Amino acid sequence: MDIALVHGSYHGAWCWDLLRPELERLGHRVVTMDLPISDPALGAADYAQRIDDALDPGSEPILVGHSMAGLVIPLVAARRPIRRLVFLAAFLASPGKSASDQRATEAIDGRVSPKTAEWTDLGDDVWMVGPNTATELFFHDAPAAVSRWATQRIRPQAYRIMNETSPLTSWPDVESRSIVCRDDRAINPEWVRAAARERLGVEAIEIGGGHSPFLTRPTELAHVLDSLA
């Protein structure tokens, strides 16, 4: 089975390096790509095009979107065959709204506030997060060496993806599942559970740990994805 892994804000294809071999051992072909997250002129439709370009035209993959990528993967399913959408600790796009609109009215953000605030405005609404805040939000349960490795690879994130009205006009007719991380500090686990029921009509699959299970529990996550394949 082809499984395409789509990273979230501040990340890149590197974040799947521990998960990829676990999925390959289970017999899957893994596709990853770098989204153009640092370009202030690009938004969800452009990200979706980058994903589409990375996929084999003849394949019908499972598409896994982490965090911010939940805003993007339904757009890919609207333009080409996708077997299943998997939202991993992810936003769910709402037609006619921006992610910022949703965050203002829904309890999406994590319930544990970071003790640090290492945010740098690079201009044009492009932001960089520092290693301590990134660790608190994304990698708090990772081994120290893994957290250091990850924070060295963090990339700036343009916030057009969060502020633009979603280009999604209707939800694609594709089976969708959601995975909630019980100790997530970036996205509220209770919101993930409720959104899975209300918008996808499914119960979220529960795993332990924080926002980045591909780094902290790749074997467990691989088996969950394998079960969905």
N, CA, C and O of each residue as an XYZ file, in Angstrom:
916
protein
N       0.840     -1.197      0.000
C       0.000      0.000      0.000
C       0.875      1.246      0.000
O       1.850      1.314      0.749
N       0.543      2.230     -0.826
C       1.219      3.520     -0.792
C       0.656      4.345      0.363
O      -0.558      4.504      0.487
N       1.541      4.864      1.201
C       1.157      5.756      2.291
C       1.937      7.051      2.120
O       3.166      7.055      2.186
N       1.225      8.147      1.901
C       1.849      9.456      1.737
C       1.738     10.216      3.050
O       0.649     10.362      3.605
N       2.865     10.693      3.537
C       2.948     11.374      4.830
C       3.188     12.852      4.602
O       4.147     13.234      3.931
N       2.315     13.692      5.160
C       2.360     15.137      4.917
C       2.603     15.839      6.250
O       1.818     15.704      7.189
N       3.689     16.581      6.317
C       4.101     17.213      7.573
C       3.297     18.470      7.876
O       2.597     19.007      7.017
N       3.417     18.924      9.118
C       2.715     20.109      9.577
C       3.588     21.348      9.594
O       4.662     21.372      8.994
N       3.117     22.383     10.290
C       3.820     23.664     10.368
C       5.218     23.486     10.945
O       5.444     22.674     11.842
N       6.144     24.262     10.410
C       7.534     24.339     10.868
C       8.338     23.079     10.571
O       9.547     23.063     10.799
N       7.711     22.039     10.076
C       8.381     20.762      9.859
C       8.768     20.584      8.387
O       8.656     21.510      7.584
N       9.215     19.399      8.062
C       9.564     19.041      6.686
C       9.505     17.533      6.562
O       9.132     16.833      7.504
N       9.877     17.037      5.387
C       9.860     15.592      5.164
C      10.763     14.858      6.150
O      10.564     13.671      6.407
N      11.752     15.553      6.702
C      12.660     14.945      7.686
C      11.926     14.354      8.886
O      12.413     13.399      9.491
N      10.767     14.901      9.241
C      10.120     14.483     10.487
C       9.630     13.040     10.422
O       9.314     12.455     11.458
N       9.559     12.456      9.231
C       9.083     11.083      9.075
C      10.223     10.076      9.059
O       9.982      8.893      8.817
N      11.459     10.505      9.308
C      12.614      9.616      9.136
C      12.589      8.389     10.039
O      13.129      7.348      9.664
N      11.977      8.480     11.214
C      11.900      7.316     12.098
C      10.689      6.439     11.789
O      10.712      5.233     12.036
N       9.642      7.038     11.256
C       8.426      6.286     10.929
C       8.565      5.532      9.615
O       8.070      4.412      9.487
N       9.228      6.132      8.643
C       9.331      5.528      7.315
C       9.828      4.077      7.359
O       9.176      3.201      6.791
N      10.967      3.794      8.017
C      11.428      2.391      7.996
C      10.476      1.422      8.682
O      10.404      0.251      8.309
N       9.743      1.906      9.688
C       8.766      1.040     10.342
C       7.640      0.662      9.381
O       7.201     -0.488      9.353
N       7.179      1.625      8.602
C       6.132      1.339      7.622
C       6.666      0.456      6.493
O       5.961     -0.430      6.009
N       7.894      0.695      6.082
C       8.471     -0.122      5.010
C       8.654     -1.569      5.461
O       8.492     -2.495      4.665
N       8.995     -1.767      6.745
C       9.104     -3.135      7.262
C       7.766     -3.853      7.223
O       7.711     -5.080      7.136
N       6.685     -3.081      7.289
C       5.344     -3.671      7.224
C       4.851     -3.828      5.783
O       3.714     -4.237      5.551
N       5.711     -3.503      4.825
C       5.400     -3.751      3.424
C       4.817     -2.587      2.655
O       4.353     -2.770      1.530
N       4.826     -1.400      3.223
C       4.232     -0.240      2.556
C       5.283      0.562      1.799
O       6.459      0.582      2.164
N       4.834      1.215      0.747
C       5.685      2.179      0.049
C       5.351      3.564      0.590
O       4.186      3.961      0.596
N       6.355      4.296      1.042
C       6.158      5.566      1.726
C       6.567      6.723      0.817
O       7.626      6.700      0.190
N       5.710      7.724      0.763
C       5.971      8.938     -0.009
C       5.980     10.119      0.957
O       5.056     10.276      1.756
N       7.014     10.945      0.887
C       7.066     12.175      1.670
C       7.443     13.322      0.747
O       7.896     13.103     -0.376
N       7.257     14.524      1.218
C       7.595     15.704      0.422
C       7.795     16.888      1.372
O       7.296     16.883      2.498
N       8.522     17.889      0.910
C       8.635     19.153      1.641
C       7.588     20.121      1.099
O       7.600     20.441     -0.089
N       6.688     20.589      1.952
C       5.749     21.626      1.546
C       6.455     22.977      1.540
O       7.408     23.178      2.292
N       5.997     23.907      0.699
C       6.640     25.226      0.591
C       6.171     26.166      1.701
O       5.623     27.234      1.431
N       6.394     25.754      2.953
C       5.767     26.430      4.086
C       6.342     27.812      4.382
O       5.711     28.596      5.091
N       7.520     28.127      3.858
C       8.152     29.401      4.191
C       7.862     30.505      3.184
O       8.321     31.635      3.353
N       7.108     30.190      2.141
C       6.790     31.177      1.094
C       5.497     31.900      1.464
O       4.434     31.281      1.503
N       5.577     33.208      1.737
C       4.373     33.930      2.178
C       3.303     34.055      1.108
O       2.157     34.377      1.422
N       3.656     33.806     -0.166
C       2.687     33.943     -1.246
C       1.849     32.681     -1.454
O       0.898     32.698     -2.236
N       2.184     31.597     -0.773
C       1.543     30.314     -1.052
C       0.629     29.893      0.089
O       0.894     30.161      1.261
N      -0.466     29.220     -0.293
C      -1.434     28.766      0.694
C      -1.806     27.318      0.480
O      -1.058     26.561     -0.139
N      -2.963     26.931      0.993
C      -3.358     25.525      1.024
C      -3.424     24.907     -0.368
O      -2.999     23.766     -0.549
N      -3.943     25.627     -1.346
C      -4.041     25.065     -2.698
C      -2.664     24.773     -3.275
O      -2.477     23.782     -3.981
N      -1.699     25.639     -2.972
C      -0.328     25.424     -3.447
C       0.306     24.226     -2.740
O       1.028     23.445     -3.361
N       0.039     24.084     -1.456
C       0.544     22.930     -0.724
C      -0.052     21.644     -1.305
O       0.648     20.644     -1.470
N      -1.350     21.683     -1.612
C      -2.008     20.506     -2.182
C      -1.390     20.122     -3.527
O      -1.244     18.941     -3.840
N      -1.031     21.128     -4.311
C      -0.390     20.847     -5.599
C       0.956     20.170     -5.394
O       1.308     19.252     -6.134
N       1.713     20.615     -4.393
C       3.009     19.993     -4.111
C       2.832     18.527     -3.708
O       3.626     17.670     -4.097
N       1.799     18.248     -2.936
C       1.524     16.855     -2.561
C       1.144     16.040     -3.786
O       1.657     14.938     -3.984
N       0.256     16.569     -4.601
C      -0.190     15.872     -5.810
C       0.991     15.572     -6.718
O       1.073     14.490     -7.300
N       1.902     16.523     -6.841
C       3.082     16.331     -7.689
C       3.976     15.200     -7.183
O       4.656     14.542     -7.971
N       3.974     14.976     -5.870
C       4.839     13.953     -5.283
C       4.257     12.549     -5.402
O       4.975     11.568     -5.210
N       2.972     12.438     -5.715
C       2.309     11.148     -5.761
C       2.396     10.532     -7.149
O       2.366     11.240     -8.156
N       2.503      9.222     -7.194
C       2.460      8.489     -8.450
C       1.081      8.689     -9.075
O       0.072      8.448     -8.413
N       1.015      9.124    -10.332
C      -0.300      9.383    -10.945
C      -1.229      8.174    -10.934
O      -2.449      8.338    -10.948
N      -0.674      6.968    -10.909
C      -1.512      5.780    -10.955
C      -1.855      5.195     -9.602
O      -2.542      4.176     -9.523
N      -1.387      5.824     -8.534
C      -1.610      5.251     -7.210
C      -2.877      5.797     -6.570
O      -3.396      6.839     -6.970
N      -3.359      5.078     -5.576
C      -4.487      5.533     -4.760
C      -4.070      5.387     -3.298
O      -4.454      4.422     -2.637
N      -3.288      6.338     -2.792
C      -2.645      6.152     -1.491
C      -3.553      6.471     -0.315
O      -4.607      7.092     -0.451
N      -3.100      6.020      0.836
C      -3.587      6.574      2.090
C      -2.804      7.861      2.322
O      -1.579      7.875      2.210
N      -3.509      8.935      2.643
C      -2.891     10.241      2.809
C      -2.986     10.648      4.269
O      -4.079     10.843      4.801
N      -1.830     10.775      4.914
C      -1.756     11.094      6.337
C      -1.303     12.541      6.479
O      -0.237     12.912      5.988
N      -2.112     13.359      7.149
C      -1.780     14.764      7.355
C      -1.598     15.064      8.821
O      -2.499     14.825      9.625
N      -0.434     15.587      9.179
C      -0.154     15.926     10.571
C      -0.432     17.392     10.824
O       0.015     18.250     10.063
N      -1.159     17.687     11.877
C      -1.328     19.054     12.385
C      -1.882     19.976     11.296
O      -2.990     19.748     10.810
N      -1.136     21.007     10.906
C      -1.590     21.943      9.883
C      -2.000     21.252      8.586
O      -2.888     21.738      7.886
N      -1.366     20.126      8.256
C      -1.654     19.445      6.993
C      -3.095     18.958      6.909
O      -3.575     18.631      5.823
N      -3.788     18.907      8.045
C      -5.208     18.592      7.987
C      -6.010     19.598      7.191
O      -7.093     19.282      6.698
N      -5.485     20.819      7.058
C      -6.146     21.831      6.242
C      -5.965     21.578      4.751
O      -6.676     22.152      3.926
N      -5.006     20.711      4.406
C      -4.575     20.556      3.017
C      -5.014     19.243      2.402
O      -5.421     19.212      1.241
N      -4.939     18.153      3.160
C      -5.139     16.853      2.515
C      -6.537     16.660      1.924
O      -6.661     15.923      0.946
N      -7.608     17.286      2.463
C      -8.894     17.140      1.762
C      -8.880     17.762      0.367
O      -9.618     17.317     -0.512
N      -8.056     18.780      0.155
C      -7.957     19.398     -1.164
C      -7.328     18.445     -2.174
O      -7.682     18.452     -3.353
N      -6.392     17.626     -1.700
C      -5.784     16.632     -2.588
C      -6.817     15.588     -2.979
O      -6.887     15.170     -4.135
N      -7.622     15.168     -2.002
C      -8.653     14.160     -2.265
C      -9.737     14.677     -3.197
O     -10.439     13.885     -3.827
N      -9.882     15.987     -3.293
C     -10.872     16.574     -4.196
C     -10.394     16.583     -5.644
O     -11.186     16.794     -6.562
N      -9.092     16.353     -5.846
C      -8.561     16.464     -7.208
C      -8.030     15.158     -7.777
O      -7.752     15.083     -8.974
N      -7.878     14.104     -6.932
C      -7.325     12.847     -7.442
C      -7.788     11.712     -6.527
O      -8.230     11.976     -5.409
N      -7.697     10.448     -6.977
C      -8.125      9.326     -6.132
C      -7.252      9.184     -4.889
O      -6.025      9.142     -4.977
N      -7.894      9.111     -3.750
C      -7.244      8.856     -2.470
C      -8.044      7.753     -1.772
O      -9.272      7.818     -1.715
N      -7.358      6.754     -1.249
C      -8.060      5.642     -0.624
C      -8.643      6.046      0.722
O      -9.782      5.703      1.039
N      -7.863      6.775      1.512
C      -8.329      7.146      2.846
C      -7.545      8.361      3.313
O      -6.350      8.478      3.038
N      -8.216      9.264      4.019
C      -7.564     10.395      4.673
C      -7.386     10.061      6.149
O      -8.308      9.572      6.801
N      -6.189     10.331      6.666
C      -5.912     10.115      8.081
C      -5.409     11.427      8.664
O      -4.386     11.959      8.230
N      -6.131     11.942      9.644
C      -5.793     13.205     10.289
C      -5.056     12.886     11.588
O      -5.649     12.377     12.539
N      -3.763     13.189     11.617
C      -2.910     12.864     12.748
C      -2.703     14.110     13.602
O      -1.948     15.008     13.229
N      -3.384     14.158     14.761
C      -3.297     15.331     15.642
C      -3.465     16.608     14.815
O      -2.657     17.532     14.900
N      -4.526     16.636     14.020
C      -4.608     17.595     12.924
C      -5.838     18.487     12.979
O      -6.869     18.137     13.554
N      -5.690     19.661     12.354
C      -6.817     20.528     12.058
C      -7.758     19.830     11.085
O      -7.344     18.954     10.326
N      -9.018     20.223     11.112
C      -9.972     19.843     10.082
C     -10.466     21.127      9.425
O     -11.011     22.005     10.094
N     -10.274     21.230      8.131
C     -10.697     22.431      7.416
C     -12.213     22.572      7.468
O     -12.944     21.582      7.482
N     -12.670     23.822      7.498
C     -14.098     24.116      7.482
C     -14.378     25.027      6.288
O     -13.902     26.162      6.275
N     -15.135     24.570      5.283
C     -15.398     25.411      4.114
C     -15.950     26.777      4.515
O     -16.842     26.881      5.356
N     -15.401     27.821      3.895
C     -15.863     29.175      4.163
C     -15.201     29.845      5.352
O     -15.490     31.007      5.638
N     -14.316     29.138      6.056
C     -13.637     29.699      7.215
C     -12.132     29.525      7.076
O     -11.648     28.661      6.344
N     -11.409     30.367      7.799
C      -9.968     30.171      7.920
C      -9.681     29.386      9.195
O     -10.535     29.277     10.075
N      -8.481     28.847      9.283
C      -8.084     28.178     10.519
C      -8.073     29.161     11.678
O      -8.407     28.798     12.805
N      -7.694     30.399     11.408
C      -7.709     31.418     12.469
C      -9.127     31.686     12.953
O      -9.352     31.864     14.150
N     -10.099     31.715     12.016
C     -11.506     31.844     12.414
C     -11.908     30.694     13.333
O     -12.561     30.907     14.354
N     -11.521     29.494     12.970
C     -11.867     28.326     13.769
C     -11.239     28.402     15.157
O     -11.881     28.094     16.161
N      -9.981     28.815     15.197
C      -9.285     28.890     16.486
C      -9.909     29.934     17.410
O      -9.815     29.831     18.633
N     -10.548     30.943     16.808
C     -11.178     31.987     17.618
C     -12.476     31.512     18.257
O     -12.906     32.064     19.270
N     -13.099     30.501     17.679
C     -14.413     30.069     18.165
C     -14.436     28.630     18.682
O     -15.411     28.216     19.309
N     -13.382     27.872     18.427
C     -13.312     26.481     18.857
C     -12.065     26.294     19.725
O     -11.069     26.997     19.555
N     -12.131     25.358     20.637
C     -11.016     25.112     21.570
C      -9.983     24.191     20.935
O      -9.739     23.084     21.415
N      -9.374     24.669     19.836
C      -8.443     23.844     19.072
C      -7.054     23.819     19.705
O      -6.408     22.771     19.743
N      -6.598     24.951     20.196
C      -5.222     25.051     20.676
C      -5.012     24.220     21.933
O      -5.941     23.995     22.709
N      -3.775     23.769     22.120
C      -3.422     22.957     23.270
C      -3.771     23.634     24.581
O      -3.795     24.861     24.684
N      -4.040     22.813     25.575
C      -4.470     23.321     26.884
C      -3.304     23.574     27.836
O      -3.499     24.140     28.912
N      -2.084     23.157     27.450
C      -0.896     23.383     28.282
C      -0.069     24.490     27.633
O       0.523     24.291     26.572
N      -0.033     25.646     28.267
C       0.697     26.781     27.692
C       2.203     26.593     27.877
O       2.648     26.210     28.960
N       2.991     26.857     26.834
C       4.442     26.748     26.991
C       4.972     27.806     27.952
O       4.416     28.900     28.054
N       6.042     27.474     28.649
C       6.666     28.408     29.582
C       7.559     29.406     28.862
O       7.920     30.437     29.430
N       7.917     29.112     27.622
C       8.747     30.002     26.828
C       7.925     30.563     25.672
O       6.860     30.042     25.343
N       8.430     31.623     25.065
C       7.733     32.254     23.926
C       8.771     32.692     22.905
O       8.978     33.885     22.681
N       9.417     31.717     22.295
C      10.477     31.998     21.317
C       9.869     32.070     19.918
O       9.986     31.134     19.127
N       9.224     33.188     19.631
C       8.618     33.400     18.327
C       9.291     34.609     17.677
O       9.388     35.673     18.290
N       9.750     34.446     16.452
C      10.424     35.530     15.732
C       9.654     35.847     14.460
O       9.431     34.976     13.619
N       9.248     37.112     14.330
C       8.557     37.586     13.127
C       9.611     37.900     12.076
O      10.400     38.829     12.245
N       9.630     37.133     10.994
C      10.605     37.327      9.920
C      10.095     38.259      8.835
O      10.788     38.491      7.844
N       8.884     38.799      9.008
C       8.278     39.675      8.015
C       7.356     38.909      7.088
O       7.500     37.699      6.914
N       6.394     39.630      6.486
C       5.419     39.032      5.553
C       4.617     37.910      6.220
O       4.181     36.969      5.557
N       4.427     38.021      7.548
C       3.673     37.027      8.312
C       4.318     35.644      8.225
O       3.637     34.619      8.192
N       5.640     35.649      8.189
C       6.426     34.417      8.271
C       7.075     34.394      9.647
O       7.685     35.373     10.076
N       6.937     33.254     10.338
C       7.390     33.165     11.717
C       8.321     31.980     11.909
O       8.215     30.956     11.235
N       9.236     32.155     12.851
C      10.126     31.081     13.254
C       9.920     30.808     14.736
O       9.730     31.736     15.521
N       9.957     29.554     15.115
C       9.831     29.168     16.518
C      11.197     28.670     17.001
O      11.888     27.928     16.304
N      11.562     29.095     18.204
C      12.847     28.712     18.764
C      12.832     27.320     19.356
O      11.768     26.723     19.517
N      14.018     26.788     19.687
C      14.125     25.383     20.105
C      13.407     25.060     21.402
O      12.854     23.968     21.537
N      13.400     25.978     22.360
C      12.752     25.666     23.639
C      11.238     25.608     23.503
O      10.599     24.700     24.036
N      10.657     26.578     22.787
C       9.208     26.572     22.590
C       8.792     25.410     21.692
O       7.765     24.774     21.928
N       9.595     25.135     20.657
C       9.292     23.991     19.792
C       9.307     22.692     20.585
O       8.458     21.823     20.384
N      10.271     22.563     21.482
C      10.337     21.355     22.301
C       9.111     21.245     23.199
O       8.526     20.170     23.323
N       8.723     22.350     23.822
C       7.557     22.314     24.713
C       6.280     21.940     23.971
O       5.461     21.177     24.484
N       6.111     22.475     22.765
C       4.868     22.249     22.027
C       4.859     20.919     21.279
O       3.867     20.190     21.300
N       5.973     20.614     20.619
C       5.978     19.508     19.666
C       6.692     18.255     20.169
O       6.292     17.142     19.829
N       7.744     18.422     20.973
C       8.644     17.302     21.260
C       8.865     17.078     22.754
O       9.899     16.540     23.149
N       7.911     17.482     23.584
C       8.158     17.467     25.026
C       8.402     16.075     25.584
O       9.048     15.933     26.623
N       7.894     15.039     24.913
C       8.062     13.676     25.396
C       9.096     12.898     24.588
O       9.211     11.682     24.735
N       9.844     13.591     23.740
C      10.876     12.927     22.948
C      12.172     12.810     23.748
O      12.440     13.661     24.596
N      12.980     11.784     23.503
C      14.313     11.748     24.098
C      15.085     13.018     23.739
O      14.879     13.599     22.674
N      15.964     13.438     24.627
C      16.671     14.713     24.431
C      17.406     14.760     23.102
O      17.395     15.790     22.427
N      18.039     13.669     22.718
C      18.791     13.661     21.463
C      17.861     13.826     20.259
O      18.195     14.520     19.298
N      16.696     13.184     20.321
C      15.725     13.305     19.226
C      15.179     14.725     19.166
O      15.036     15.288     18.081
N      14.872     15.307     20.320
C      14.368     16.684     20.354
C      15.387     17.657     19.781
O      15.028     18.541     19.003
N      16.663     17.505     20.159
C      17.707     18.388     19.603
C      17.796     18.220     18.089
O      17.889     19.203     17.354
N      17.767     16.983     17.633
C      17.833     16.713     16.192
C      16.670     17.390     15.466
O      16.856     17.980     14.402
N      15.488     17.305     16.039
C      14.300     17.872     15.400
C      14.335     19.397     15.398
O      14.048     20.023     14.378
N      14.683     19.994     16.525
C      14.653     21.465     16.588
C      15.699     22.089     15.671
O      15.541     23.236     15.253
N      16.758     21.362     15.352
C      17.759     21.871     14.412
C      17.245     21.895     12.980
O      17.848     22.525     12.112
N      16.132     21.211     12.730
C      15.591     21.107     11.368
C      14.302     21.905     11.159
O      13.754     21.936     10.057
N      13.829     22.542     12.219
C      12.630     23.376     12.123
C      12.826     24.453     11.056
O      13.910     25.021     10.924
N      11.753     24.726     10.291
C      11.785     25.740      9.221
C      10.781     26.851      9.523
O       9.803     26.612     10.232
N      10.999     28.054      9.005
C       9.997     29.121      9.165
C       8.670     28.735      8.523
O       8.618     28.002      7.536
N       7.601     29.254      9.118
C       6.249     28.972      8.639
C       5.551     30.266      8.255
O       5.442     31.186      9.065
N       5.077     30.332      7.010
C       4.238     31.449      6.568
C       2.809     31.202      7.022
O       2.300     30.088      6.898
N       2.163     32.230      7.545
C       0.857     32.047      8.166
C      -0.316     32.316      7.234
O      -1.458     32.407      7.684
N      -0.046     32.444      5.941
C      -1.177     32.538      5.011
C      -2.066     31.306      5.126
O      -3.289     31.423      5.048
N      -1.475     30.130      5.311
C      -2.233     28.887      5.413
C      -3.245     28.937      6.552
O      -4.294     28.296      6.485
N      -2.927     29.703      7.604
C      -3.821     29.800      8.745
C      -4.854     30.909      8.581
O      -5.956     30.821      9.122
N      -4.500     31.942      7.842
C      -5.345     33.140      7.784
C      -6.249     33.206      6.561
O      -7.231     33.947      6.565
N      -5.939     32.449      5.519
C      -6.775     32.482      4.325
C      -8.065     31.700      4.556
O      -8.091     30.742      5.329
N      -9.130     32.115      3.879
C     -10.352     31.307      3.867
C     -10.051     29.986      3.177
O      -9.445     29.970      2.106
N     -10.459     28.904      3.766
C     -10.148     27.597      3.192
C     -10.655     27.505      1.753
O     -11.805     27.849      1.482
N      -9.803     27.041      0.825
C     -10.282     26.822     -0.547
C     -11.182     25.604     -0.676
O     -11.736     25.355     -1.746
N     -11.335     24.840      0.407
C     -12.223     23.673      0.381
C     -13.671     24.150      0.320
O     -14.113     24.920      1.173
N     -14.401     23.693     -0.683
C     -15.802     24.104     -0.829
C     -16.768     23.051     -0.293
O     -17.878     23.376      0.129
N     -16.343     21.796     -0.311
C     -17.163     20.723      0.262
C     -16.243     19.575      0.631
O     -15.171     19.412      0.048
N     -16.667     18.784      1.598
C     -15.824     17.688      2.067
C     -15.797     16.581      1.017
O     -16.851     16.191      0.515
N     -14.608     16.064      0.672
C     -14.539     15.013     -0.357
C     -15.172     13.716      0.131
O     -15.182     13.429      1.328
N     -15.688     12.956     -0.789
C     -16.348     11.693     -0.477
C     -15.282     10.597     -0.354
O     -15.171      9.713     -1.204
N     -14.512     10.683      0.718
C     -13.413      9.755      0.968
C     -13.478      9.344      2.432
O     -13.694     10.184      3.305
N     -13.293      8.055      2.702
C     -13.276      7.610      4.093
C     -12.183      8.343      4.862
O     -11.059      8.470      4.375
N     -12.500      8.817      6.039
C     -11.558      9.599      6.826
C     -11.492      9.065      8.250
O     -12.501      8.644      8.815
N     -10.294      9.088      8.822
C     -10.067      8.687     10.199
C      -9.224      9.751     10.895
O      -8.547     10.552     10.252
N      -9.283      9.737     12.214
C      -8.560     10.715     13.016
C      -7.791      9.991     14.109
O      -8.283      9.027     14.696
N      -6.575     10.465     14.375
C      -5.744      9.930     15.450
C      -5.495     11.050     16.445
O      -5.031     12.127     16.072
N      -5.801     10.797     17.709
C      -5.605     11.786     18.764
C      -4.455     11.337     19.647
O      -4.347     10.162     20.000
N      -3.597     12.287     19.999
C      -2.481     12.030     20.916
C      -2.887     12.548     22.294
O      -3.135     13.741     22.467
N      -2.953     11.655     23.259
C      -3.568     11.988     24.547
C      -2.848     13.109     25.299
O      -3.481     13.839     26.060
N      -1.540     13.255     25.100
C      -0.777     14.268     25.829
C      -0.354     15.425     24.935
O       0.623     16.117     25.222
N      -1.089     15.629     23.856
C      -0.774     16.683     22.883
C      -0.832     18.063     23.542
O      -1.802     18.392     24.225
N       0.221     18.873     23.330
C       0.237     20.233     23.856
C       0.019     21.281     22.761
O      -0.143     22.464     23.064
N       0.014     20.863     21.507
C      -0.168     21.808     20.411
C      -1.616     21.889     19.964
O      -2.102     22.970     19.634
N      -2.312     20.757     19.951
C      -3.729     20.704     19.588
C      -4.473     19.990     20.707
O      -4.035     18.949     21.197
N      -5.584     20.557     21.096
C      -6.369     20.063     22.223
C      -6.935     18.668     21.924
O      -7.737     18.525     21.001
N      -6.540     17.646     22.674
C      -7.066     16.307     22.409
C      -8.590     16.222     22.486
O      -9.209     15.473     21.730
N      -9.191     16.982     23.390
C     -10.656     16.949     23.484
C     -11.299     17.487     22.214
O     -12.327     16.976     21.770
N     -10.703     18.503     21.636
C     -11.233     19.033     20.370
C     -11.098     17.996     19.269
O     -12.022     17.816     18.477
N      -9.956     17.306     19.204
C      -9.754     16.288     18.178
C     -10.833     15.209     18.288
O     -11.414     14.790     17.287
N     -11.089     14.766     19.519
C     -12.112     13.726     19.710
C     -13.489     14.210     19.250
O     -14.199     13.506     18.532
N     -13.851     15.417     19.674
C     -15.177     15.946     19.328
C     -15.302     16.184     17.830
O     -16.330     15.864     17.233
N     -14.259     16.746     17.218
C     -14.306     17.035     15.781
C     -14.389     15.746     14.968
O     -15.066     15.704     13.941
N     -13.706     14.696     15.418
C     -13.790     13.417     14.707
C     -15.222     12.900     14.690
O     -15.705     12.419     13.666
N     -15.902     13.003     15.845
C     -17.287     12.527     15.914
C     -18.218     13.393     15.070
O     -19.024     12.885     14.290
N     -18.093     14.713     15.241
C     -19.065     15.629     14.650
C     -18.857     15.825     13.156
O     -19.829     15.977     12.416
N     -17.601     15.824     12.695
C     -17.323     16.165     11.297
C     -16.970     14.965     10.435
O     -17.248     14.949      9.236
N     -16.359     13.964     11.047
C     -15.975     12.794     10.270
C     -16.890     11.609     10.536
O     -16.898     10.646      9.770
N     -17.667     11.674     11.625
C     -18.569     10.581     11.958
C     -17.857      9.344     12.457
O     -18.362      8.234     12.296
N     -16.681      9.515     13.067
C     -15.907      8.384     13.573
C     -15.392      8.725     14.972
O     -15.342      9.890     15.364
N     -15.014      7.694     15.707
C     -14.300      7.879     16.961
C     -12.808      7.980     16.655
O     -12.268      7.176     15.895
N     -12.157      8.955     17.242
C     -10.718      9.092     17.035
C      -9.979      7.893     17.625
O     -10.353      7.369     18.675
N      -8.938      7.477     16.938
C      -8.053      6.421     17.437
C      -7.091      7.055     18.437
O      -6.442      8.053     18.128
N      -6.999      6.483     19.624
C      -6.204      7.070     20.702
C      -4.815      6.434     20.761
O      -4.670      5.212     20.731
N      -3.800      7.293     20.845
C      -2.459      6.829     21.168
C      -1.902      7.746     22.244
O      -2.358      8.879     22.393
N      -0.935      7.268     22.982
C      -0.337      8.081     24.030
C       0.646      9.091     23.473
O       0.924      9.125     22.274
N       1.166      9.915     24.373
C       2.228     10.825     23.999
C       1.756     12.141     23.438
O       0.560     12.426     23.379
N       2.733     12.944     23.022
C       2.489     14.301     22.578
C       2.258     14.429     21.086
O       1.830     13.484     20.424
N       2.547     15.619     20.565
C       2.147     16.021     19.225
C       2.905     15.311     18.108
O       2.473     15.351     16.956
N       4.009     14.672     18.418
C       4.885     14.130     17.363
C       5.146     12.638     17.544
O       6.290     12.250     17.781
N       4.126     11.792     17.441
C       4.331     10.356     17.671
C       5.240      9.705     16.641
O       5.779      8.628     16.895
N       5.421     10.332     15.490
C       6.340      9.797     14.477
C       7.788      9.836     14.973
O       8.638      9.118     14.446
N       8.075     10.664     15.975
C       9.405     10.718     16.565
C       9.482     10.009     17.909
O      10.546      9.515     18.283
N       8.378      9.948     18.638
C       8.411      9.412     19.998
C       7.941      7.969     20.091
O       8.366      7.243     20.989
N       7.083      7.542     19.189
C       6.581      6.164     19.199
C       6.305      5.701     17.770
O       5.172      5.358     17.431
N       7.355      5.694     16.926
C       7.145      5.380     15.503
C       6.634      3.971     15.249
O       5.867      3.758     14.310
N       7.045      2.998     16.071
C       6.581      1.627     15.848
C       5.085      1.522     16.102
O       4.356      0.917     15.315
N       4.629      2.112     17.204
C       3.204      2.091     17.521
C       2.404      2.788     16.436
O       1.382      2.269     15.987
N       2.860      3.961     16.011
C       2.136      4.705     14.969
C       2.114      3.915     13.665
O       1.096      3.890     12.972
N       3.218      3.277     13.330
C       3.258      2.481     12.097
C       2.214      1.370     12.131
O       1.567      1.103     11.118
N       2.042      0.728     13.266
C       1.055     -0.345     13.354
C      -0.377      0.204     13.283
O      -1.261     -0.452     12.732
N      -0.606      1.383     13.827
C      -1.923      1.993     13.698
C      -2.213      2.295     12.216
O      -3.297      1.991     11.718
N      -1.249      2.887     11.529
C      -1.448      3.191     10.108
C      -1.587      1.920      9.283
O      -2.369      1.872      8.333
N      -0.841      0.907      9.639
C      -0.949     -0.381      8.943
C      -2.356     -0.963      9.104
O      -2.909     -1.534      8.164
N      -2.925     -0.816     10.292
C      -4.273     -1.322     10.518
C      -5.299     -0.579      9.670
O      -6.321     -1.148      9.288
N      -5.029      0.683      9.376
C      -5.941      1.463      8.551
C      -5.755      1.159      7.068
O      -6.612      1.490      6.249
N      -4.648      0.537      6.732
C      -4.374      0.173      5.337
C      -4.994     -1.165      4.970
O      -4.858     -1.618      3.833
